[in-house]
Amino acid sequence: MFLDESITKQDYIEDCEVCCNPIQIQFIIDKAEVILFEAKSIEQ
């Protein structure tokens, strides 16, 4: 997964590259360092 460093805080939903189920991605980048990364399944 590629993260865009120009956007320092993101929260979005995308399909998993492996199983195609939706996942919620959250991350925070500070000074080119990832300080938070979470990926959670949102499948019902």
C-alpha positions in Angstrom: 0.0 0.0 0.0 1.3 3.4 -0.9 0.7 6.4 1.4 0.6 10.0 0.0 3.0 12.0 2.3 1.6 15.3 1.0 -1.7 14.6 3.0 -0.6 14.2 6.6 -3.9 12.8 7.9 -6.3 10.5 6.1 -9.3 8.3 6.8 -10.8 6.5 3.9 -12.3 3.2 2.7 -10.9 1.0 -0.1 -11.1 -2.6 -1.2 -8.5 -5.0 0.2 -5.9 -5.9 -2.5 -6.0 -9.5 -1.4 -9.7 -10.4 -0.6 -11.5 -7.4 -2.2 -13.5 -6.7 1.0 -13.8 -3.1 2.1 -11.4 -1.9 4.7 -11.1 1.4 6.6 -7.6 3.0 6.4 -6.5 5.6 8.8 -3.0 7.1 9.0 -1.1 10.2 10.3 2.3 11.3 8.9 4.5 13.8 10.7 7.8 15.0 9.3 7.9 12.1 6.7 7.3 9.5 9.4 4.2 7.4 9.8 3.1 7.9 13.4 -0.3 6.1 13.2 -1.5 3.4 10.8 -4.7 1.4 11.2 -6.5 -0.9 8.7 -9.9 -2.3 9.9 -12.3 -4.6 8.1 -15.7 -3.0 7.7 -17.4 -6.1 6.3 -20.8 -6.7 7.9 
